[in-house]
Amino acid sequence: MAADRIAVVTGAGSGIGREAALALLAHGYKVALAGRKLDALQETARLAGDRTANALPVATDVTDPASVGALFEATVRSFGRVDVLFNNAGTGVGALFEDLTYEQWRSVIDVNLTGSFLCAQAAFRQMKKQAPQGGRIINNGSVSAHAPRPGSAPYTATKHAITGLTKTLALDGRPFSIACGQIDIGNALTEMAAPMTVGVPQANGTIAAEAMMDVQHVASSVLYMAGLPLDANVLFMTVMATNMPYVGRG
């Protein structure tokens, strides 16, 4: 159990973020739950059962520096420090490349990349100054950090950029005992990913249903990464449905 460890999870109101937050809470972490919708965050806290008191819902817009600053201030005020950030909040848009609007492009960049930067920077600053010094940042990369889906330019571009952010943070954090790793997730069954069970576009132009995995496997993977001592780091982890069309000839 991690009774004295503090985590911040973004996108904690649903899907992967909710399940990761609940796994951390179940294993003794105190967790700041960040997301746009306070009622969804409160539901996540309620689902923690007898660990509800260790959950701190904080309505947060990760694209807004002031909102992110307020999130980390609230976390430190309530819990004293930050040991883990799971940088999970993300969004996407599916469209033909030539039809993408500037607003669509910008909306994905702002959440997935700028939001991850702002949260990582706030966590880094806190981890550097706290005593004992250090902590861990886990970025949600997605298998799109390695291979795109059709019609996913904004999302895929941000996830490739997250890989660069992860590597840089892993390097820049060394003097301060700040570890950074990336989890690349493929086909976890959440509400957002549910259409994959019916059929989604493939690289050869067809529509096909895809194999899925229980989102609990993602939560347990995040829990493993979070629980490592700071002299060890999972720099990259891929957790995916075994039979999804990710490896192989497209």
Buried (B, 14 or more C-beta within 10 A) or exposed (E): EBEEBBBBBBBBBBBBBBBBBBBBBBBEBBBBBBBBEBEBBBBBBEBBEEBEEBBBBBBBBBBBBEBBBBBBEBBBEEBEBBBBBBBBBBBBBBBEEEEBEEEBBEBBBBBBBBBBBBBBBBBBEBBBEBEEBBBBBBBBBBBBBBBBBBBBBBBBBBBBBBBEBBBEBBEEBEEBBBBBBBBBBBBBBBEBBEEBEEEBBBEEEEEEEBBBBEBBBBBBBBBBBBBEEBEEBBEBBBBBBEEBBBEEEE
